[in-house]
Amino acid sequence: MGVPEIELLPPSAADDVTLIARLTGLVNQVYAEAEKGLWQENTDRTSAAEMAGLVRAGEIAVARVDGDLAGSTRLQRLDENTGEFGMLAADPARRGIGIGRELVRFAERASRDAGCREMQLELLVPREWQHPSKVFLAEWYGRLGYRVTHHVDLAEDYPHLAPLLATPCDLFVYRKGLA
């Protein structure tokens, strides 16, 4: 397998219906497994309309291996000093070759180059039980240098999503300095 090549998609890519469908499908496939049991059945992580809007806003970076879509992440600026990545998804068929790690590095580098001093991510975690994917991700983010700064009830920050939950969840907010 080749080395992942990562780029921020140009806003014009939002008009590529095939690409938007592939990105939406990848994110929904990855999150269906990674968040199994957290959401009511048939709750998708994103839609083609949302994905197209994020691409149009210049917030989606993609990883390609040998020209094929291998992963993606959303990258945004929260404030003058803080960047954030989210919706991180790596093709399950290509796990273990560093797609996720390279997408995180890309997001950190882009945020640092834009003058940010910190990077943030949010991790949805069930309140009353341990989800294997969430335990893995918490440990992985820790190895990448991210630390929990606080957590909030999902319903407080995203009240429109609360009715879709299958179990009570908190959002753990992680941060890392970009010096």
Backbone hydrogen bonds, N-H to C=O, Kabsch-Sander energy under -0.5 kcal/mol:
donor,donor_aa,acceptor,acceptor_aa,energy
5,E,64,R,-3.1
7,E,62,V,-2.1
9,L,7,E,-0.5
9,L,60,I,-2.8
13,A,10,P,-2.2
14,A,11,P,-1.8
15,D,12,S,-1.8
16,D,13,A,-1.7
17,V,15,D,-1.3
20,I,16,D,-2.6
21,A,17,V,-2.3
22,R,18,T,-2.3
23,L,19,L,-2.8
24,T,20,I,-2.7
25,G,21,A,-2.5
26,L,22,R,-2.5
27,V,23,L,-2.6
28,N,24,T,-2.5
29,Q,25,G,-2.5
30,V,26,L,-2.6
31,Y,27,V,-2.7
32,A,28,N,-2.0
33,E,29,Q,-1.2
34,A,30,V,-2.7
35,E,31,Y,-2.1
36,K,33,E,-1.3
38,L,35,E,-2.2
39,W,35,E,-0.8
40,Q,164,L,-3.1
43,T,40,Q,-1.0
44,D,42,N,-0.7
51,M,47,S,-2.8
52,A,48,A,-2.7
53,G,49,A,-2.0
54,L,50,E,-2.3
55,V,51,M,-2.6
56,R,52,A,-2.7
57,A,53,G,-1.6
58,G,55,V,-1.8
59,E,54,L,-2.7
61,A,59,E,-0.6
61,A,73,T,-2.7
62,V,7,E,-2.7
63,A,71,G,-2.7
64,R,5,E,-2.7
65,V,68,D,-2.4
68,D,65,V,-2.2
70,A,63,A,-3.4
71,G,63,A,-1.3
72,S,89,A,-2.4
73,T,61,A,-2.0
74,R,86,G,-3.4
75,L,59,E,-3.1
76,Q,84,E,-2.7
78,L,76,Q,-0.6
78,L,82,T,-2.6
79,D,82,T,-1.4
82,T,79,D,-0.5
83,G,118,E,-2.5
84,E,76,Q,-2.9
85,F,120,Q,-1.9
86,G,74,R,-1.9
89,A,72,S,-2.7
91,D,70,A,-3.1
94,R,91,D,-2.5
95,R,92,P,-1.1
97,I,94,R,-1.1
102,E,98,G,-2.4
103,L,99,I,-2.2
104,V,100,G,-2.4
105,R,101,R,-2.5
106,F,102,E,-2.4
107,A,103,L,-2.4
108,E,104,V,-2.7
109,R,105,R,-2.8
110,A,106,F,-2.9
111,S,107,A,-2.2
112,R,108,E,-2.8
113,D,109,R,-2.9
114,A,110,A,-1.2
115,G,112,R,-1.9
116,C,111,S,-2.7
117,R,81,N,-2.3
118,E,81,N,-2.2
119,M,176,K,-2.6
120,Q,83,G,-1.9
121,L,174,Y,-1.8
123,L,172,F,-2.6
125,V,170,D,-3.0
127,R,168,P,-2.9
128,E,168,P,-0.5
131,H,129,W,-0.5
135,V,131,H,-2.4
136,F,132,P,-2.3
137,L,133,S,-2.5
138,A,134,K,-2.5
139,E,135,V,-2.0
140,W,136,F,-2.6
141,Y,137,L,-3.3
142,G,138,A,-1.7
143,R,139,E,-2.0
144,L,140,W,-1.4
145,G,142,G,-1.5
146,Y,141,Y,-2.6
147,R,175,R,-2.2
149,T,173,V,-3.2
150,H,173,V,-1.1
152,V,171,L,-2.1
154,L,169,C,-1.7
156,E,153,D,-1.7
157,D,153,D,-1.2
158,Y,154,L,-2.9
161,L,158,Y,-2.0
162,A,158,Y,-1.0
164,L,161,L,-2.1
165,L,161,L,-0.5
165,L,162,A,-1.5
166,A,38,L,-2.8
167,T,38,L,-1.0
170,D,125,V,-2.8
171,L,152,V,-3.3
172,F,123,L,-3.0
172,F,170,D,-0.6
173,V,150,H,-3.1
173,V,171,L,-0.6
174,Y,121,L,-2.9
174,Y,172,F,-0.6
175,R,147,R,-2.4
176,K,119,M,-2.0
178,L,117,R,-2.9
